Amino acid sequence: MARFPQTQAEKGSQKWIQKLVNDKPEILNSQIWSTLNFSEKENIQWLSPQKNDDYAEYRDQAFLKLLNVKLKKLPLDEFWPKGGPQWDALGRSTSGKMFLVEAKSHIQELISTLHAKNKDSVKRILKSLREVKKSLLRD
């Protein structure tokens, strides 16, 4: 299982997402409600990083299991190579909306680069990103 226990962070985005999820989820939720125009009745349950779960972060099949997601069309391992994103926070709303959070505390962290080295993994990532882009442009 791709569950990664963490220590209580002392700085940076990891510290702040841990504090928000565990101590002040209403602040995080209110920002989500206002930004995405959700009703405040849309309660969000934060599943990670929970203090009582060693502030664990999840990736690969483990994050889907935590969110109780069943992929019917395409298994995750056919869509994305093993060792995918390790999510800083995961949540689920009362209506079933899912929140996959990658926390950032500095503008420089927003710059993303492809770290995969395996040629097959790179091909799969690029193919999957093209499929997602095509799907989003249809909607």
Summary of the structure (lengths in Angstrom):
residues: 139
radius of gyration: 16.1
end to end distance: 34.0
largest distance: 45.8
contacts: 330
relative contact order: 0.16
helix: 45%
strand: 14%
